[in-house]
Amino acid sequence: MSAPVIRIALFLLTAAAALAQAPVPVGTFIAGNCAGCHNAKVKQGNLDLTSLRFSTTNAENFARWVKIHDRVRDGEMPPPKTVSVGKALREGFLASLSTALVAADKARYATQGRSTLRRMNRYEYENTLRDLLGAPWLQVKEMLPEDGEAHRFNKVGDALDVSHVQMSQYLAAADYALREVLPRSAQRPTAATNRYYARDQGSFVNKIAPPFNERNAFAVVGQAADIEALKKTGRKTVGAANPEVREQEGVGLVCSAYEPVEPRFNQFTAPMAGRYKVRLKAHTMWMGALKGPKWWKPDPENISKGHRDEPVTLYSETPPRQTRRLGSFDVHPEPSVAELEVELLKGESIRPDATRFFRSRPPGDWRNPHATPEGQPGIVYQWLEVEGPLVDEWPTKGQRLLFADLPYKVNPAGVTEFQATDPAVDSRRLLTAFMARAYRHPVPPGDVARFTGLAKKAMAEGFSFTEAMLSAYSGILCSPGFVTLPETPGRLDSYAIASRLSYFLWNTEPDPRLRKLAVSGQLRSPEVLRAQARRLLDDPKSQQFVSAFLDYWLDLRKLNINSPDGTLYGDYYLDDFLVESAGDETRAFFTELVRKNLPARHVVASDFAMINERLAAQYGIEGVDGAAIRRVPLQAESVRGGLLGQASVLKVTANGTTTSPVLRGVWINERILGRPVPPPPPGVPAVEPDTRGTTTIREQLAKHRDQVVCNSCHSRIDPPGFALESFDVAGGFRDKYRVQGDGPKAPGIGKGGHFFEFGYGPSVDASGTLPDGRKFSGLQDFRKLLLADERQIARNLASQLVTYATGAPVRFGDRPQVEAILDRTRNNQFGVGSIIEAIVESDLFLMK
């Protein structure tokens, strides 16, 4: 026996003893099936098993052994074409290695726990301040730095570091929030109801003034043109002189809201942050076309009743053009009033947007894509009515929490000052009560003394009682007792369980009922815990969980990170309603899975979609009208069931100009199948789709896979990506690529009102072959192949939820518990709601 072989044999015997006692020792398996390629001389795949030791303390080493386990488990190694491994031999090796890996994880958990101590991320911090201070309109998230991410989520302690810069910004956000909830008047604000007529708003009527044929807005009374106002008499409105006519006056638009046509009710600005009821009176219209060669221009004198409903979105606006979506509804041919209850910030005004229409982007030679020789649709805005601010209690929740019943004055500059009877006594009383409410666990006695001392020091330095208290409160809201989610190794106490449950399913602090159960210790009961999980999921606050979870699992937060190319995709460019509806669809879809406890396979394939009229038009589904998202049954042959056919997913996996099977393939492997893909080797260039259409992406990838170092991963990445090639950058179905360059053109009028042209390139081929040899001809076939292993779809979903819920990924030692969760939910086909309940009752959730 040669010296190198002896060294290998000695190493393998040592490894076998170190790793496990099993029918098939690890060393024996590696010697007979792996060492021929993975040794110091050959080192295939940059892996030398003759020098790889097993270390429980080295994370990189541990991950390497997990990868070895998984590749053998999945049949990828040893290569089936070169080495034949019997089932018993393979399973014996996996049992040996698995025993060692699980034991290593358990040993680490005993001293450290699964999860790392973490702070709140900025989503959680904003939600918690809103609930703590009773101020649902607070906006502090954008004041804070971006959170780090690990294992795709912003909830993992390893990535949520704390720096001086971060704490400075948290301090500024806390100070801002506290001052926002101080009273601005000595008396309870009175809810006023004010009406703002469109004909009084400069942003509307200024567009009526240009020459007759160049107007962008049109004077209307009732269902007809206001001929008198159209004449050059300078009259804009009858005003109070004729209330009956006044009520029928309006301004008609055939375009959406965009520069230079930016309608807004600028006479209204919110006097203070808070809750308001906003009512819009409007109706749709039909504008006849001008006679002659410019038939696409509307005739201001030829207005009649609208032919259909039109969706309208209301935005709040803060100059310059900072908008927040408030809500959407349908406007009808007959005048009607739509109402939204909204949270507004001080100084915000209201901008309406007829979202189906084009956006009049400069230069001004636009053409309405909805125009016909007979006319075009439009909408008439009549008035906006605002009721508020609506104050449910006075003093407010935030004021009572901060200063209880202390008297106060508001000086002419708007500064609020509270008067203390005995500053030392009052400060201690208030801070003790505040910390008991702000902390989500019993307050350590030393914390009260520390922050009382901070307030005392501030007053000694000349600060007023109010300023000293705000300083102390800000310190509390940045302290570890508030910002972090403390957990100790082992089984969680009832306070930590309450926080885990609330930050999992509400993304905010525990409510009074959870706190009461935590104090009594009843949350340790599986029945109570299960009932509370159901209660939280049934509450509207669970949408905070849905949004935050999908923002990171599916990357929905990136929906607006790029815009469709104005040359190739002018029909999508500036279509905010499409993007907003796409996000709404995915959130409503996941909510439906949870609330109805639908099987996890719906992630891949479902017989329904949650869509509105805009998405139905994008998907080619007939019979869906209106702005509201609703459940719509799908035909058996539809490509839209499940996440993979949704516009949101297809947009976040494209760059606005092209689609790439590589990006989409990696996304499907990692987000839907739970199969991580390693990063590309250094120095290997990315494959960029050819927008000129001279080669297809499939041809480019075929050449790429000729490189051995690339093929091992791309054989797994590319097929799922090919399955989505029938969808463009915004989720539209296609059978040919859009390309630039010479050749036949397909002209159109874009959402910006301008002509665009694109060429038709090669035909789309959405077929592929999976690594195991199974073939598919398109997405429908591909979904059937995925559903052959429904348990893996459920396993991935459960793993993603565990990571989000506990702030720690599913490590090797956690896999048996994930399998137990799947076993519990198998009889109801891995219902999504049941998976969540099973996670909450598992040791993964109940132990650090």
GIVENVEN-V713057 format. One record per residue. OMEGA is omega in whole degrees, 0 to 359 (NA if undefined). Layout:
OMEGA
OMEGA
This chain:
183
181
179
181
178
180
178
182
178
179
184
176
177
180
181
180
182
188
186
167
185
177
178
181
180
181
180
180
182
180
184
189
189
191
179
180
186
176
186
182
183
175
181
183
180
181
178
181
177
179
182
176
178
183
180
183
182
185
181
178
180
180
179
179
175
179
177
179
187
181
174
179
183
178
180
179
347
183
183
183
184
182
178
182
179
183
182
180
180
182
177
177
181
179
180
183
180
180
180
182
179
180
179
179
180
179
179
181
184
182
186
188
179
190
176
176
183
173
171
168
188
173
183
182
179
180
182
177
178
183
181
185
180
184
184
181
183
177
180
185
183
176
186
180
176
178
172
180
173
182
174
182
177
181
185
186
181
183
183
181
179
180
178
180
180
182
177
180
174
179
178
179
179
180
178
182
181
181
180
183
175
180
178
178
180
182
176
178
180
177
179
175
182
181
182
183
180
183
176
185
181
182
176
192
178
179
174
191
186
179
190
188
183
182
177
178
192
180
184
168
183
181
185
178
175
187
182
181
180
180
184
179
180
180
178
184
176
179
184
183
182
184
182
178
180
182
182
182
177
176
181
177
175
181
176
182
177
180
10
179
186
182
173
179
190
177
177
165
182
183
178
177
179
184
181
167
183
180
178
173
183
172
180
181
172
180
177
182
173
176
177
187
180
184
182
178
181
177
185
182
186
183
179
183
180
182
186
172
175
176
177
174
173
176
165
184
172
181
357
172
173
187
172
179
180
181
181
178
180
173
190
177
176
179
180
183
175
184
173
170
191
171
181
173
179
177
180
172
186
177
174
183
175
199
180
187
178
180
191
183
177
357
193
181
182
177
182
179
178
183
174
176
179
181
183
182
177
179
181
175
181
177
173
177
181
177
179
0
181
183
185
183
180
356
183
179
181
180
181
180
185
188
175
185
181
177
181
175
175
183
183
179
179
180
182
178
177
181
179
175
176
186
182
181
182
181
180
179
183
182
177
180
181
181
177
179
185
179
181
181
180
184
175
182
181
180
179
181
182
184
171
177
178
179
180
179
179
179
178
180
174
178
178
177
181
181
179
179
178
177
179
178
179
178
178
183
174
183
177
180
179
189
183
177
188
177
179
180
182
182
183
172
188
178
179
177
179
180
179
183
183
180
173
192
176
181
180
184
175
178
184
181
178
179
180
178
177
180
182
181
185
180
177
179
179
181
179
181
179
180
179
177
178
180
181
180
181
182
177
179
179
175
175
173
182
183
183
180
181
178
184
178
184
181
180
178
182
183
182
185
174
179
176
181
184
180
182
187
178
179
176
186
180
182
180
183
176
182
179
180
179
176
179
180
185
177
179
180
180
176
178
178
182
186
182
180
182
181
181
180
178
175
182
184
177
180
178
173
177
191
172
184
182
179
178
177
179
184
181
180
183
173
179
181
172
185
187
173
178
180
182
178
181
174
184
183
184
176
189
182
180
184
190
178
183
184
181
180
182
178
182
177
176
183
179
179
183
170
180
175
180
180
181
179
176
181
181
180
186
187
185
185
180
180
183
179
180
177
180
178
179
177
179
184
177
177
182
177
183
181
177
176
181
174
177
177
178
178
179
181
177
177
180
183
175
177
185
183
181
189
184
179
185
176
178
185
192
184
177
177
177
182
180
183
178
181
182
189
178
175
175
180
182
170
174
176
169
183
173
175
183
178
181
182
174
183
176
176
186
178
177
177
181
178
171
181
173
177
173
180
182
176
179
175
183
180
179
179
179
181
180
175
179
184
174
183
181
186
182
177
182
180
179
179
179
184
173
177
181
181
179
176
179
180
179
180
179
181
178
180
178
179
179
187
189
181
179
180
173
178
185
181
179
187
178
179
175
178
177
176
179
178
180
186
184
185
174
173
178
178
185
176
179
177
179
179
180
176
182
181
185
175
175
182
189
177
179
NA
